[in-house]
């Protein structure tokens, strides 16, 4: 019971850290998630005048087995292993929470298509565990590369990339294929139907339609602006 | 490129062996012996090349025929099965690569000499000369072909006149060229000007005409203004000029930027684009303006002027369509990456004191990850120096006397995560990433150097940027020695490993991942024993060298790197807290495959640092538990299982956190102040350019409802927080975090003090005995026994002559203190 309570207690302490914590800014800006942030590692939580002495004192209380006021090599190692164990347990909690949310996928990624689960979910538990995810995406990448590598040089060249992207667009690609597109094709964040241009508020003044500001067009815009400001 | 060309005519079915025909109809039509920027071979290189032409009516079989540059060895390189159809042209790359494919990807086993040399086409009998340049062809010119002059009836080679030509690989020979026009000279230097002037352009080539542009485009016979008389320069101007003469190769364009402060501070006051610039940048947010509230503020007006002259300036001049056009511009499509997203440009360096800078034609791409999004109006750049554009290296001491003098590429980064132009962050200081790299350098480790510059794009002010060396094989060759081909340069990325049947989150920019894989495998098996730990370092368990083992890790480098990470509270490297510490990010490693050195690691993209003074990134973290997420912090964590490593960590902590070490508050503040001094004035310029960006509508004028971010209200506030609150407290907080990992001994390290005349140094252990050496060895051996050469001082106090380096440790209750190294 203590094993469970201790990390939970520390978790509670961690989550009660004051709101002006700088790291809070990043949490408040991030997507809402049920995965706890590792704020426990903002340590020491309330540094006093001499944090090192305070930590030493606290560690002595816990690990000075022979009570000589001094941590020897073995006692320091015990302290190190306890720190490691604490962190491991904390991150195991986070990992389990991620698995419950994502089915073993990278955080925030969409649900994999059925064909991926059918092919790579070896233990048939409906999610990716351990190396299943790495194997899934690795094999998919390899298959796509083989399919589009027309000149068989082992990589996707520029023209092959273009064909790949066009095919993915045509198929209204599943977001997981988006993963393939970004990894294999090396294109980041290209949106389906992208290429849209922001409309310039000055479009009507672009009299020659070249999209660029000529001296005459700029003069016309500024004249218009100044007249607009003069009007009551 | 089509390198075979069928002339109009009938394809005959008869074939003759070259050398068997009574009148062989193949000639060496043209060749280029100095190919710097013309035809690329199938492997992307600018290889020398020659072109054969079959001017006859029958197919000629070249199988067994030869090319040679030696009359003593006529069959130097023989053709594989190759035929050349009537009227066809066949290009062979004279690269020395020796590839026998029988088509346009064939490479001879020798290259052509630029100085005159013999060249021959020999029949399959190994003796009969079909065509030759004997005794030798004339000295060759860069990117100019030598071959059969056009306008002659086809026939045997000895009957044809040859000369210099514009290269036409795979096609009929074109116009002859007499040479290359000399570059254009300018009558005024680039840089800052206060008075208007008349700019005269000239070239040494008589009879040449000069054309110039003012919009960043390359001048051509069809593009630009014809130069007739000196050009009036009265405002910020970027001028590109080239000279042309019939029958000659045009000069490379020369580019010069003239900066006038008076118009720079008034650029786009209403948000409108400057002349020649587009109204929109594709999908990207547009922001042009210099905020006149800053420019006209009496509090900032003088510092604005000082600011522009406080830093050197880069002037990027290029075709703006290549940058900002919605369809093909790389800035407007900032997510594009790779070679296809590289565009030609000119880059000049202008020093405010008139010191010599440089101008170089280069390739430019957008750089970055998070910063590429289209909501960001200020992107980062990466410059590539290739002979496609100009010199293949930038030869300039960009990072001072201690830095490299030659570069294959350079980064011009902005400030992404804590900046005014992305997210309008109040904690913007522009120094986070650079200062972390400074700390690594100050510790004596290699790191990516950087400095701050203003950037102008086609004369328009674009803000303050930070140069950053790239950690690639070329960096290793420059700073660590050896050839760049022998380096593994690795980083967080994505690679598919065939042998492991998996995709992993690490990639090799240069070299391969083999050694990194071996390092991770050894670390995964456990490093608790000295046998395993020292074997990883190429050593025996007693720490002596074992040449049968490879060195895979530079231990001091890893420790120092991690201390910088911990000191900064780095949230996003090499393990990212954004992924709950399960994944790596932002790390680079470098290793020479043939030396005894192991992997070294480099601070990279340290934007998420110096946030909360309590931030604890000492872990341990799960990232790295699978090879797929391997990273240097995981290696550190594995190493911590070994006692000797923990002792060494304690020693490096002692070195850097005490006695004026790099991570003491005093030293950190001293180093930080240098960077503050460097950019303090220029922050006003950045404030005028980007301080309002967070709430300025795309392409519009800055809102008057909110004040812009300023140096004194915003930048200075965060600087003061760091100087007054963060840095004074941070060192000891990090020590308290590291203490829990067992790396800091409870035995206090010896203290020392020099006498007033510096002739002696008094060394004292607070508790226990003192052990000292003066021969450079550690008083403690591997395993914990005193070194035989160590002096044991039972009293714990001694005085030693200064001058020689002294190593000292205290020994108390069976425990050693950290090592103290004392030198003047």
Interface residues (C-beta under 8 A of the other chain):
Chain A: X21 X22 X23 X26 X30 X35 X36 X37 X38 X41 X42 X43 X44 X45 X47 X50 X51 X52 X54 X55 X56 X59 X68 X70 X71 X72 X73 X76 X77 X79 X80 X83 X84 X87 X88 X91 X94 X95 X98 X106 X107 X131 X134 X135 X137 X138 X139 X141 X142 X145 X158 X183 X186 X187 X188 X189 X190 X194 X195 X196 X197 X198 X199 X200 X201 X202 X203 X206 X211 X212 X213 X214 X215 X218 X221 X222 X225
Chain B: X270 X272 X273 X274 X275 X276 X277 X278 X279 X280 X281 X282 X283 X284 X285 X286 X320 X325 X326 X327 X335 X336 X337 X338 X339 X340 X372 X373 X427 X494 X496 X497 X498 X501 X502 X503 X504 X571 X577 X578 X579 X580 X581 X582 X583 X608 X611 X612 X613 X614 X615 X616 X617 X618 X619 X620 X621 X622 X626 X628 X640 X643 X646 X698 X699 X700 X729 X732 X733 X735 X736 X737 X739 X740 X741 X742 X743 X745 X746 X813 X814 X815
